[in-house]
Structures are given as C-alpha cells and as structure tokens.
C-alpha cells in the first residue's frame, strides 16, 4: 500500500507564504503525475497544480504566478510553494500521486490533507 503524508499547512495573513510538502512511501515502482488539489467548505475539490516526472507543470488559473509546484523524484516527494496568499486560498490541500505499485499496478492515491487558512 501507499501512504501520502502532507505537511506545512497553517494560518497566515493575506500576502504571506507557506510551503506544503508531501512524501510518498510504499513499494513504489514509479510515480507518474503528482499534484495538489484543494477543497474549501461547501465547494468541490479543485485542481491546484500538477507536475509530471519530466517536470512539466500545469496550474489552475487562480494560482498562476503565485504558487509553484516541484518534485524530488529520488525522494518521492512533491512540494507546493504558496506565495501572495489570499483569503480565497483557504482550503484543505490534498496531495495526489499516480503511482505504479509492485505487484498491484497503477493507481491514483490521495493524502489526508492539510489545512491552509489565510486571514484578511
């Protein structure tokens, strides 16, 4: 089985920064796309950013220019740098990874989430 554990959430003022990290563990053969989603109260979970093994990235329009996703393939980790935070960024942030396990095969996994709260 795979475990994804997020860290780095917290309470910050508008305009501040946070760095979220996610570590994947298990009998991992390979990790393809990794990413971050978020879910605010009363809203659907939405894509924030993804990054492929090659380093190719995609961002939601709402975070472009403010957030940066990165990964360390050797350590099976993905991070999200959140700058210029706005109250609208308040949500639970979830790490996700498309992982091939030995011997089970390829599947998408999710972490339990970390809370980011941005005050006005």
N, C-alpha and C positions, 0 to 999 in steps of 0.2 A: 504494500500500500504506500501511497504518497502522502506526505504531510507538507502543507504550505503554511508558514507562520509569518504573519505580518508584525511589524513593529514601527514605532516612530510617530504614531498619532498623538494628538494632544490639543490643547487650547491655545490659540494665538489671536492676536489682534489683526484687524484688517491691515493689509500691506506687509504682513510678516511672512515668514517662511517656515516650512517643515520639510523633512526628508523621511520618506517612508521606505522601508526595506522589507523584502520577502525572501525567505530561504526555503528551498525545496529539498526534501530528503526522501529517501526510499531507494529501492533497487531500480534506479533510473538508467535506461539505456540511452535516451536522448530527450532533449527538450526542444520543441519547435518554437511556436509563438508563446511569449509571456506577456502579461499585461496587467492593467489595473482598471477596475470598474468602481463605480460609487453609487450609493443609494441614499437619498435624502428621505426624511419622513414623508410618507404619503406619495412618493414618486417611484417610478420604475427604476430598476438598476440600469445605469447607462455606462457606455464605454468612455473611459478617460484617455487611455493610451495603450498601444501595443508595440512590441518590438520582436522582430524575428531573430533567429540565430545569426543571420547575416548582419544584423544591425539596422535593418530597415525599420522605420518607425511610422506610426500613424497616431494622430491626436484628434480629439474632439475639438471642434472649432472654438468652443468656450474656454479652452485651456491653452491653445496655441500661443506661443510666446511667453507663457508664464510657467508651464510645467515642462520638465524634461525627464524622459524615461531612459534608463540604462540597464545593462545586464552584465554579469560576470559569468561567462559560460563555464569556467573552471570551477567556480564555487556554487553553481546552480542558484544564483540569486538575481533578483531584479529590484531596482530601486526607482523611486519617483521623487524628484525634487520639485517641491511646490513653492513657487515664489509669487509675490504680489497677491497674496491670498485675499479673497473677497468673502463676505458672509454667504454668498451663494454657493461657495465651495464646501460648506458644511455638509457632511455626509459620513456614512461608514464607507471606507475604502477597502475593496477586496482585491486581493492578488489572485491571478489565474494563470494557469500554465497548461499547454498542450504537451503531454508527456507520453513517451513510449516506455512502458514498464516491461521488465523481464519477470515472468513469462506472459503477462496478461495482455500486452499490446497497448495501442494508442488510445488515450482518453484525456478529456479536459478535467482539470482539478481546480478546486477553489479553496482559498483560505477562509478563516472565520471572520476576518475583517478587523479594521482598526478605526477608531473614531477620530475624525478631524472636525474641530469646532472653531469657527472664525467669528470673533465678536466685532461689532461695529465700532 
